[in-house]
Amino acid sequence: MYAAVRRYEGVTDPAEAGRLVNERFVPLMRQVPGFVAYYWLDAGNGVMVSTSVFEDRAGAEESVAKAADFVRDNLASLLPNPPHVLAGEVVASA
C-alpha cells in the first residue's frame, strides 16, 4: 500500500472546506484505481490534513495531482497556501 499526506495551513473556513471535500473531492478519490481509504481532518488553528491510501504508488501519485487540481479549481480561497505533501509506501498498519 501507498499513502499520500497533505497538510494545509492557513485554512480560512475549515467547516466549508470539509463540506466541499466531502461532497466533491471524496467521490473523485473513490474513482482512482487502487483506492483504499481517504481521510480529511481538522487539526485546529487553521490546519487541515488529508490522507489518501491506495494499493499502489500510481494511485497515490494520481491522488496528489487530483488534489492539486481540485484545490486550485474549488478551494483556492479556503486553502490559500500550498500544502506540504508527503507520500510513500505504507510499511506498518493496523
C-alpha positions as CSV (number, residue, x, y, z in Angstrom):
1,M,0.0,0.0,0.0
2,Y,1.0,3.6,-0.5
3,A,-0.2,6.8,1.1
4,A,-0.1,10.5,0.4
5,V,-0.5,13.0,3.2
6,R,-1.2,16.7,2.5
7,R,-1.0,19.3,5.3
8,Y,-2.8,22.6,4.6
9,E,-2.1,25.7,6.8
10,G,-3.9,29.0,6.9
11,V,-7.3,27.4,6.2
12,T,-9.8,30.3,6.2
13,D,-13.0,28.3,6.8
14,P,-12.4,24.7,7.9
15,A,-16.2,23.8,8.0
16,E,-16.7,24.9,4.5
17,A,-13.5,23.2,3.3
18,G,-14.7,20.0,5.0
19,R,-18.1,20.2,3.3
20,L,-16.7,20.7,-0.1
21,V,-14.1,18.0,0.3
22,N,-16.7,15.5,1.5
23,E,-19.2,16.4,-1.2
24,R,-17.0,16.9,-4.2
25,F,-13.5,15.6,-3.7
26,V,-14.1,12.3,-1.9
27,P,-16.1,11.0,-4.9
28,L,-13.1,11.8,-7.1
29,M,-10.8,9.8,-4.9
30,R,-13.1,6.8,-5.0
31,Q,-12.7,6.7,-8.8
32,V,-8.8,6.5,-8.7
33,P,-7.7,2.9,-9.4
34,G,-6.5,1.1,-6.2
35,F,-8.4,3.4,-3.8
36,V,-8.4,2.1,-0.2
37,A,-9.3,5.0,2.0
38,Y,-9.4,8.8,2.3
39,Y,-9.4,10.9,5.5
40,W,-9.7,14.7,5.9
41,L,-9.2,16.1,9.4
42,D,-9.3,19.4,11.1
43,A,-6.2,19.7,13.2
44,G,-7.2,23.1,14.6
45,N,-5.7,26.5,14.3
46,G,-6.3,26.7,10.5
47,V,-4.5,23.4,9.8
48,M,-6.2,20.6,7.9
49,V,-4.7,17.3,6.8
50,S,-5.7,14.8,4.2
51,T,-4.5,11.2,4.0
52,S,-5.1,9.1,0.9
53,V,-4.4,5.4,0.9
54,F,-4.0,3.3,-2.3
55,E,-3.0,-0.2,-3.3
56,D,-0.1,1.1,-5.3
57,R,2.2,4.1,-5.9
58,A,0.4,5.1,-9.1
59,G,-2.9,5.7,-7.2
60,A,-1.1,7.7,-4.5
61,E,0.6,9.9,-7.1
62,E,-2.7,10.4,-9.0
63,S,-4.3,11.5,-5.8
64,V,-1.7,14.2,-5.3
65,A,-2.3,15.5,-8.8
66,K,-6.1,15.4,-8.4
67,A,-5.9,17.2,-5.1
68,A,-3.8,20.0,-6.6
69,D,-6.3,20.4,-9.4
70,F,-9.2,20.3,-7.1
71,V,-7.8,22.9,-4.6
72,R,-6.9,25.2,-7.5
73,D,-10.3,24.9,-9.1
74,N,-12.6,24.7,-6.0
75,L,-10.8,25.7,-2.7
76,A,-8.2,28.3,-3.5
77,S,-9.9,30.9,-1.3
78,L,-10.3,28.5,1.6
79,L,-6.8,26.9,1.3
80,P,-4.6,29.9,0.3
81,N,-1.2,28.2,1.0
82,P,0.3,25.3,-0.9
83,P,0.2,22.1,1.1
84,H,3.2,20.2,2.5
85,V,3.0,16.9,0.7
86,L,4.4,13.6,1.8
87,A,4.0,10.3,0.0
88,G,5.4,6.8,0.4
89,E,5.0,3.1,0.9
90,V,3.0,2.1,4.0
91,V,5.4,-0.1,6.0
92,A,3.1,-0.7,9.0
93,S,-0.6,-0.6,9.6
94,A,-3.3,-1.8,11.9
